[in-house]
């Protein structure tokens, strides 16, 4: 299953009806929460099964939730049931931090399954309650999947914008004989902040996907968010006080910018995962062993480092890579990445973790890129999560490295390492180089070109 998000082009009346569907779905969610809270206060068991919730919905009668039909309401009930049982499973496994769904939401996504909607090109008909006029919406681009492969569509809101998530059943890619991925060819993937994906493959080849554009986008977004919060701090309403119209406009603008930032980061991470899969398919790699670093998210290392880990989102990187690997026919295995970046791939001895990007072993003298060292060690993780050493180091550690960049679509992202959106300071600003000064005149008798300004104000270059 693959899912693509497509925007909508709506008239004002269509927009109001779509938001009405989301509000009605939020009412269904709130009704289920209030019903179970009422039963919990009276010592009765909660109704959490999907079939039982559907029976309660049928007892409510038709036309209870406006334009929302039975199919859309049942999708909300299925979401609640799945969330409740997922939390119960986590708590049974010992995770006391898992919480049952008890928070109300004003807008809830609505999902429609195959056979309940009509998709014709860029036009989509969403089902509504009986007796209501039909609701046709227009997509802003063609869906990336054929209409016969689409299995469900989900109407959702993000930052006051409406989208439709199209989920389709996409077959696994087929290859000509002799070009299909070989399961015996294994590559290790090390996830990081500087490089979202560092892949060490067989044959001494490696791949480094740079994520500096993603870091610049996260840094500048955080900086702008801090500036906006300071600017409106005095206008913020007190607890229990209703906000002004200006405050509501600021909150709408803030949600819009947050949603745009998330879309940019998600697209860049998907592009990075696509580059990894294309690189693996070209080299017939059939197994990707990915180091799972999500355990470090539970460690508290200060507010700055915690913010970096929050912007990193390793779980989403793994999901993007797994989704594209399944379609390409590549198997993905998660292994423990503990100690992979501080273990020498030649002698297998632990060394202090390097501060920079260069790994140096003080025991055997080996030197290489730190992230690729982690990928090479992850590729050799055994069944017991132990690193197996090998004397054939030239075939194990990458010698030919391919460099790629993620986030070329981000505004201002260019080939330079320094973010070009940062304007050069002039005048007396802190750490300012000052205004650019003209070049000194060439020495007398030299034949270097000199620039003059003609009577029309244009620069002309003459050579003596």
TORDRENFI-716833 format. One line per field, with one value per residue (C-alpha): x, y, z; residue in three letters. Coordinates in steps of 0.25 Angstrom, whole numbers. Example, Ala and Ser with C-alpha at 12.3 -4.5 7.8 and 13.67 -1.06 7.14 Angstrom:
% TORDRENFI-716833
xx <- 49, 55
yy <- -18, -4
zz <- 31, 29
resn <- ALA, SER
***
This chain:
% TORDRENFI-716833
xx <- 0, 5, -1, 0, -5, -12, -17, -31, -36, -50, -60, -64, -77, -69, -59, -70, -76, -62, -59, -73, -70, -57, -65, -76, -65, -60, -74, -74, -61, -66, -78, -70, -61, -73, -81, -69, -66, -80, -80, -66, -72, -84, -75, -79, -69, -65, -70, -57, -60, -63, -75, -81, -78, -85, -97, -97, -96, -108, -116, -114, -122, -119, -116, -110, -96, -100, -94, -86, -91, -90, -77, -70, -75, -70, -56, -55, -60, -50, -39, -44, -44, -30, -24, -31, -26, -12, -11, -16, -6, 6, 1, 0, 15, 19, 19, 12, 13, 3, -10, -24, -31, -38, -35, -46, -42, -50, -46, -44, -40, -50, -47, -55, -52, -53, -67, -72, -65, -64, -50, -50, -37, -36, -50, -54, -68, -69, -81, -90, -103, -115, -124, -112, -107, -95, -81, -71, -57, -45, -31, -19, -12, -14, -13, 0, -7, -17, -32, -34, -23, -28, -34, -37, -37, -36, -40, -32, -28, -14, -11, -25, -23, -30, -24, -27, -19, -20, -16, -14, -10, 3, 9, 24, 33, 38, 52, 57, 65, 78, 75, 66, 71, 80, 76, 91, 96, 94, 96, 96, 89, 93, 83, 88, 86, 97, 94, 80, 85, 99, 99, 111, 109, 117, 128, 134, 123, 116, 105, 104, 92, 94, 83, 89, 78, 68, 76, 76, 61, 59, 68, 62, 48, 51, 58, 46, 36, 44, 44, 29, 26, 34, 27, 13, 16, 9, -3, -5, -18, -17, -22, -37, -37, -43, -33, -35, -37, -22, -18, -27, -21, -7, -10, -16, -3, 5, -2, 0, 15, 16, 9, 17, 30, 25, 22, 35, 43, 34, 36, 51, 52, 44, 54, 65, 59, 56, 71, 75, 66, 70, 85, 82, 74, 85, 95, 85, 85, 74, 75, 76, 80, 76, 82, 70, 74, 60, 65, 73, 60, 57, 70, 70, 82, 78, 68, 77, 80, 66, 62, 71, 66, 52, 55, 63, 50, 57, 45, 39, 52, 51, 36, 40, 51, 43, 31, 40, 48, 35, 31, 45, 45, 56, 56, 58, 63, 65, 77, 82, 92, 99, 114, 114, 120, 131, 136, 147, 142, 156, 160, 147, 152, 145, 151, 146, 135, 141, 136, 137, 133, 146, 148, 162, 166, 178, 180, 181, 182, 170, 163, 150, 137, 130, 116, 121, 128, 114, 108, 119, 117, 102, 103, 111, 102, 100, 87, 91, 93, 108, 118, 126, 140, 145, 160, 154, 154, 155, 142, 135, 138, 133, 144, 136, 126, 114, 109, 95, 87, 73, 64, 67, 53, 55, 55, 69, 75, 87, 100, 107, 109, 106, 91, 89, 76, 85, 87, 101, 102, 106, 109, 111, 104, 110, 121, 119, 130, 125, 121, 129, 140, 145, 158, 171, 176, 186, 200, 206, 210, 202, 193, 182, 168, 163, 148, 143, 129, 125, 116, 103, 107, 111, 124, 134, 146, 159, 172, 184
yy <- 0, 14, 27, 41, 54, 63, 77, 82, 93, 97, 108, 115, 106, 94, 98, 100, 86, 79, 86, 82, 68, 69, 76, 65, 54, 62, 61, 46, 45, 54, 46, 33, 39, 45, 31, 23, 34, 33, 18, 18, 27, 18, 5, 0, -6, 3, 0, -1, -11, -7, -15, -10, 4, 2, -3, 10, 18, 11, 14, 29, 30, 36, 51, 52, 58, 67, 64, 52, 39, 25, 21, 34, 32, 18, 22, 30, 18, 9, 20, 20, 5, 3, 14, 8, -6, -1, 6, -6, -15, -6, -5, -20, -21, -12, 2, 10, 23, 18, 26, 22, 32, 42, 56, 63, 69, 79, 73, 59, 52, 44, 32, 26, 12, 6, 6, 18, 29, 32, 37, 42, 48, 61, 60, 53, 51, 49, 42, 50, 47, 43, 54, 64, 70, 62, 67, 68, 73, 76, 71, 81, 70, 56, 45, 37, 24, 18, 19, 4, 3, 13, 6, 18, 33, 41, 56, 64, 77, 83, 97, 102, 95, 83, 71, 57, 45, 35, 20, 10, -4, -3, -16, -20, -15, -26, -27, -34, -47, -44, -30, -33, -30, -41, -44, -49, -35, -27, -12, -6, 8, 17, 28, 42, 56, 62, 50, 44, 32, 27, 13, 4, -6, -18, -17, -5, 5, 15, 26, 38, 46, 60, 66, 80, 87, 80, 85, 99, 98, 94, 104, 116, 111, 110, 124, 130, 123, 129, 143, 142, 138, 149, 159, 155, 151, 163, 161, 146, 144, 139, 126, 126, 138, 139, 143, 155, 155, 159, 147, 138, 142, 140, 126, 123, 128, 120, 107, 110, 112, 100, 91, 97, 94, 79, 77, 82, 73, 61, 63, 64, 51, 44, 49, 44, 30, 30, 32, 21, 11, 15, 14, 0, -5, -1, -9, -21, -20, -29, -27, -14, -15, -2, 2, 6, 18, 21, 17, 30, 38, 34, 40, 54, 62, 76, 85, 88, 73, 69, 79, 73, 59, 64, 71, 58, 49, 35, 27, 34, 32, 17, 17, 25, 15, 3, 7, 9, -3, -12, -7, -9, -23, -21, -27, -17, -22, -14, -17, -10, 1, 2, 3, 3, 17, 14, 0, -1, -9, -16, -20, -20, -12, -1, 13, 27, 32, 43, 57, 60, 53, 45, 32, 27, 14, 16, 1, -3, 11, 10, 23, 26, 33, 32, 30, 19, 12, 11, 6, -4, -10, -10, -18, -29, -30, -44, -51, -48, -33, -35, -29, -40, -36, -39, -38, -34, -20, -14, -21, -17, -3, 7, 12, 18, 28, 34, 47, 52, 64, 64, 76, 82, 87, 96, 111, 116, 102, 102, 95, 103, 97, 111, 114, 124, 130, 136, 150, 156, 167, 181, 193, 192, 179, 168, 160, 168, 168, 182, 187, 182, 191, 193, 185, 193, 199, 190, 194, 203, 197, 184, 178, 174, 178, 191, 194, 208, 214, 221, 233, 224, 218, 204, 197, 195, 186, 191, 183, 192
zz <- 0, -4, 0, -6, -2, -12, -10, -13, -21, -15, -16, -3, -2, -5, 6, 16, 13, 14, 28, 32, 30, 38, 49, 49, 50, 62, 68, 66, 73, 85, 86, 88, 98, 106, 105, 111, 121, 126, 127, 134, 145, 147, 148, 134, 124, 113, 98, 90, 80, 66, 64, 77, 74, 60, 67, 76, 64, 57, 70, 69, 56, 42, 40, 54, 49, 37, 24, 30, 25, 32, 24, 29, 43, 44, 40, 52, 61, 54, 58, 72, 73, 67, 76, 89, 86, 82, 96, 103, 96, 100, 114, 115, 110, 121, 115, 126, 118, 108, 109, 104, 95, 104, 97, 89, 75, 67, 54, 51, 38, 30, 22, 11, 5, -8, -14, -6, -14, -29, -35, -49, -53, -44, -39, -27, -21, -6, 0, 8, 17, 10, 5, 4, -10, -16, -12, -24, -21, -30, -28, -31, -38, -44, -34, -36, -36, -46, -42, -42, -31, -21, -9, 0, 1, 14, 15, 25, 30, 32, 35, 30, 17, 12, 6, 1, 4, -7, -3, -14, -15, -23, -28, -25, -36, -46, -52, -65, -62, -56, -51, -39, -25, -19, -4, -2, -5, 8, 11, 25, 27, 38, 41, 46, 47, 37, 28, 29, 22, 21, 13, 13, 2, -4, -14, -6, -10, -1, -1, 7, 7, 12, 21, 23, 16, 25, 37, 32, 29, 44, 49, 42, 45, 60, 59, 53, 62, 74, 68, 66, 80, 86, 77, 82, 96, 102, 94, 98, 106, 120, 125, 124, 116, 101, 91, 82, 67, 65, 74, 66, 53, 59, 63, 49, 43, 53, 50, 35, 36, 45, 34, 23, 30, 33, 18, 14, 23, 20, 5, 7, 15, 5, -6, 2, 4, -11, -14, -5, -12, -26, -22, -16, -28, -37, -29, -28, -13, -7, 8, 16, 30, 37, 51, 60, 68, 74, 88, 89, 88, 103, 108, 114, 109, 110, 103, 91, 88, 91, 80, 70, 73, 71, 58, 54, 54, 52, 52, 40, 33, 35, 31, 18, 15, 18, 10, -3, 0, 0, -14, -19, -14, -4, 10, 21, 35, 48, 56, 69, 65, 79, 77, 62, 61, 71, 67, 57, 45, 43, 57, 63, 76, 82, 81, 87, 78, 69, 70, 55, 43, 42, 49, 53, 60, 70, 70, 55, 49, 41, 36, 29, 30, 43, 37, 27, 38, 45, 33, 30, 44, 43, 31, 38, 50, 53, 58, 72, 69, 70, 60, 52, 48, 34, 29, 15, 19, 5, 0, 13, 15, 4, -5, -16, -9, -16, -10, -11, -5, 1, 1, -12, -13, 0, -2, -4, -4, -13, -16, -5, 9, 15, 15, 4, 11, 21, 16, 18, 29, 26, 34, 49, 51, 60, 53, 41, 30, 26, 12, 1, -3, -17, -22, -21, -34, -42, -42, -53, -65, -63, -74, -65, -69, -63, -61, -65, -65, -78, -79, -79, -66, -71, -67, -79, -78, -86, -87, -89
resn <- UNK, UNK, UNK, UNK, UNK, UNK, UNK, UNK, UNK, UNK, UNK, UNK, UNK, UNK, UNK, UNK, UNK, UNK, UNK, UNK, UNK, UNK, UNK, UNK, UNK, UNK, UNK, UNK, UNK, UNK, UNK, UNK, UNK, UNK, UNK, UNK, UNK, UNK, UNK, UNK, UNK, UNK, UNK, UNK, UNK, UNK, UNK, UNK, UNK, UNK, UNK, UNK, UNK, UNK, UNK, UNK, UNK, UNK, UNK, UNK, UNK, UNK, UNK, UNK, UNK, UNK, UNK, UNK, UNK, UNK, UNK, UNK, UNK, UNK, UNK, UNK, UNK, UNK, UNK, UNK, UNK, UNK, UNK, UNK, UNK, UNK, UNK, UNK, UNK, UNK, UNK, UNK, UNK, UNK, UNK, UNK, UNK, UNK, UNK, UNK, UNK, UNK, UNK, UNK, UNK, UNK, UNK, UNK, UNK, UNK, UNK, UNK, UNK, UNK, UNK, UNK, UNK, UNK, UNK, UNK, UNK, UNK, UNK, UNK, UNK, UNK, UNK, UNK, UNK, UNK, UNK, UNK, UNK, UNK, UNK, UNK, UNK, UNK, UNK, UNK, UNK, UNK, UNK, UNK, UNK, UNK, UNK, UNK, UNK, UNK, UNK, UNK, UNK, UNK, UNK, UNK, UNK, UNK, UNK, UNK, UNK, UNK, UNK, UNK, UNK, UNK, UNK, UNK, UNK, UNK, UNK, UNK, UNK, UNK, UNK, UNK, UNK, UNK, UNK, UNK, UNK, UNK, UNK, UNK, UNK, UNK, UNK, UNK, UNK, UNK, UNK, UNK, UNK, UNK, UNK, UNK, UNK, UNK, UNK, UNK, UNK, UNK, UNK, UNK, UNK, UNK, UNK, UNK, UNK, UNK, UNK, UNK, UNK, UNK, UNK, UNK, UNK, UNK, UNK, UNK, UNK, UNK, UNK, UNK, UNK, UNK, UNK, UNK, UNK, UNK, UNK, UNK, UNK, UNK, UNK, UNK, UNK, UNK, UNK, UNK, UNK, UNK, UNK, UNK, UNK, UNK, UNK, UNK, UNK, UNK, UNK, UNK, UNK, UNK, UNK, UNK, UNK, UNK, UNK, UNK, UNK, UNK, UNK, UNK, UNK, UNK, UNK, UNK, UNK, UNK, UNK, UNK, UNK, UNK, UNK, UNK, UNK, UNK, UNK, UNK, UNK, UNK, UNK, UNK, UNK, UNK, UNK, UNK, UNK, UNK, UNK, UNK, UNK, UNK, UNK, UNK, UNK, UNK, UNK, UNK, UNK, UNK, UNK, UNK, UNK, UNK, UNK, UNK, UNK, UNK, UNK, UNK, UNK, UNK, UNK, UNK, UNK, UNK, UNK, UNK, UNK, UNK, UNK, UNK, UNK, UNK, UNK, UNK, UNK, UNK, UNK, UNK, UNK, UNK, UNK, UNK, UNK, UNK, UNK, UNK, UNK, UNK, UNK, UNK, UNK, UNK, UNK, UNK, UNK, UNK, UNK, UNK, UNK, UNK, UNK, UNK, UNK, UNK, UNK, UNK, UNK, UNK, UNK, UNK, UNK, UNK, UNK, UNK, UNK, UNK, UNK, UNK, UNK, UNK, UNK, UNK, UNK, UNK, UNK, UNK, UNK, UNK, UNK, UNK, UNK, UNK, UNK, UNK, UNK, UNK, UNK, UNK, UNK, UNK, UNK, UNK, UNK, UNK, UNK, UNK, UNK, UNK, UNK, UNK, UNK, UNK, UNK, UNK, UNK, UNK, UNK, UNK, UNK, UNK, UNK, UNK, UNK, UNK, UNK, UNK, UNK, UNK, UNK, UNK, UNK, UNK, UNK, UNK, UNK, UNK, UNK, UNK, UNK, UNK, UNK, UNK, UNK, UNK, UNK, UNK, UNK, UNK, UNK, UNK, UNK, UNK, UNK, UNK, UNK, UNK, UNK, UNK, UNK, UNK, UNK, UNK, UNK, UNK, UNK, UNK, UNK, UNK, UNK, UNK
***
